[in-house]
């Protein structure tokens, strides 16, 4: 049992060292681009979270038969926002070419979520 735990720890250390080494190989320009993108994306996500909170208040103040449907839709949008936030926070650059595809995919997902929020209306 102890040997298995030692092997697991050794493998974890090797993986961490490899990831650290890979980041050192990445040009400063890409590292800076990643940091700026993360900052910009975090601001977009915060804006989305704020709009979702505003929608929740609007729905709560709305006494209408569709209130449950609105709440469910807001819950779906909130879940998508949480997933994007996790995706951004969990991103680890392992290969130089993966950065561009990650950036494009996350931007597209953020734009789609933003559009869904803009198109969401609560009838008065």
C-alpha positions as CSV (number, residue, x, y, z in Angstrom):
1,X,0.0,0.0,0.0
2,X,2.8,2.4,0.9
3,X,4.6,1.6,-2.3
4,X,1.5,2.5,-4.3
5,X,1.1,5.8,-2.5
6,X,4.8,6.6,-3.1
7,X,4.3,5.9,-6.8
8,X,1.3,8.2,-6.9
9,X,3.1,11.0,-5.2
10,X,6.1,10.6,-7.5
11,X,3.9,10.6,-10.5
12,X,2.1,13.8,-9.2
13,X,5.4,15.5,-8.7
14,X,6.6,14.6,-12.2
15,X,3.4,15.8,-13.7
16,X,3.6,19.1,-11.8
17,X,7.3,19.5,-12.8
18,X,6.4,18.8,-16.5
19,X,3.6,21.4,-16.4
20,X,5.9,24.0,-14.8
21,X,8.6,23.3,-17.3
22,X,6.1,23.6,-20.2
23,X,5.0,27.0,-18.9
24,X,8.7,28.1,-18.9
25,X,8.9,27.2,-22.6
26,X,6.0,29.4,-23.5
27,X,7.0,32.9,-24.8
28,X,6.3,35.9,-22.6
29,X,4.0,37.3,-25.2
30,X,1.7,34.3,-25.0
31,X,1.8,34.3,-21.2
32,X,0.8,38.0,-21.2
33,X,-2.0,37.3,-23.7
34,X,-3.3,34.5,-21.5
35,X,-3.3,36.7,-18.4
36,X,-5.1,39.6,-20.2
37,X,-7.6,37.2,-21.7
38,X,-8.4,35.7,-18.3
39,X,-8.8,39.2,-16.8
40,X,-11.1,40.3,-19.7
41,X,-13.1,37.0,-19.5
42,X,-13.5,37.3,-15.7
43,X,-15.0,40.8,-16.2
44,X,-17.4,39.5,-18.9
45,X,-18.4,36.7,-16.5
46,X,-18.9,39.1,-13.7
47,X,-21.1,41.2,-16.0
48,X,-23.1,38.2,-16.9
49,X,-23.6,37.2,-13.3
50,X,-24.8,40.7,-12.5
51,X,-27.4,40.6,-15.4
52,X,-28.6,37.2,-14.1
53,X,-29.0,38.6,-10.6
54,X,-31.0,41.5,-12.1
55,X,-33.2,39.1,-14.0
56,X,-33.8,37.1,-10.8
57,X,-35.1,40.2,-9.0
58,X,-37.2,41.2,-12.0
59,X,-38.8,37.7,-12.0
60,X,-39.4,37.7,-8.3
61,X,-41.2,41.0,-8.6
62,X,-43.3,39.7,-11.5
63,X,-46.5,37.9,-10.4
64,X,-47.3,36.0,-13.5
65,X,-48.1,32.4,-14.5
66,X,-44.8,32.0,-16.4
67,X,-42.7,32.8,-13.3
68,X,-41.6,29.2,-12.8
69,X,-40.6,29.0,-16.5
70,X,-38.5,32.2,-16.2
71,X,-36.8,30.9,-13.1
72,X,-35.9,27.7,-14.8
73,X,-34.4,29.6,-17.8
74,X,-32.4,31.9,-15.5
75,X,-31.1,28.8,-13.6
76,X,-29.9,27.3,-17.0
77,X,-28.2,30.6,-17.9
78,X,-26.6,30.8,-14.5
79,X,-25.3,27.2,-14.8
80,X,-23.8,28.0,-18.2
81,X,-22.0,31.0,-16.7
82,X,-20.7,28.8,-13.8
83,X,-19.4,26.3,-16.3
84,X,-17.6,28.9,-18.3
85,X,-16.1,30.4,-15.1
86,X,-14.8,26.9,-14.1
87,X,-13.5,26.3,-17.6
88,X,-11.5,29.5,-17.5
89,X,-10.2,28.9,-14.0
90,X,-9.2,25.3,-14.9
91,X,-7.4,26.1,-18.1
92,X,-3.8,25.0,-18.1
93,X,-1.7,25.6,-21.2
94,X,0.1,22.5,-22.1
95,X,0.8,23.1,-25.8
96,X,1.3,26.5,-27.6
97,X,-1.3,25.8,-30.2
98,X,-4.0,24.9,-27.8
99,X,-4.2,28.6,-26.5
100,X,-5.8,30.0,-29.7
101,X,-8.5,27.3,-29.9
102,X,-9.3,27.7,-26.2
103,X,-9.5,31.4,-26.5
104,X,-11.8,31.3,-29.6
105,X,-14.0,28.6,-28.0
106,X,-14.4,30.5,-24.7
107,X,-15.1,33.8,-26.5
108,X,-17.7,32.2,-28.6
109,X,-19.4,30.6,-25.5
110,X,-19.3,33.9,-23.6
111,X,-20.8,35.7,-26.6
112,X,-23.6,33.1,-26.9
113,X,-24.4,33.4,-23.3
114,X,-24.4,37.2,-23.5
115,X,-26.8,37.0,-26.5
116,X,-29.1,34.6,-24.6
117,X,-29.2,37.1,-21.7
118,X,-30.0,40.0,-24.0
119,X,-32.8,38.0,-25.7
120,X,-34.3,37.0,-22.4
121,X,-37.4,39.1,-21.6
122,X,-39.8,39.1,-18.7
123,X,-43.3,40.1,-19.6
124,X,-44.9,42.7,-17.3
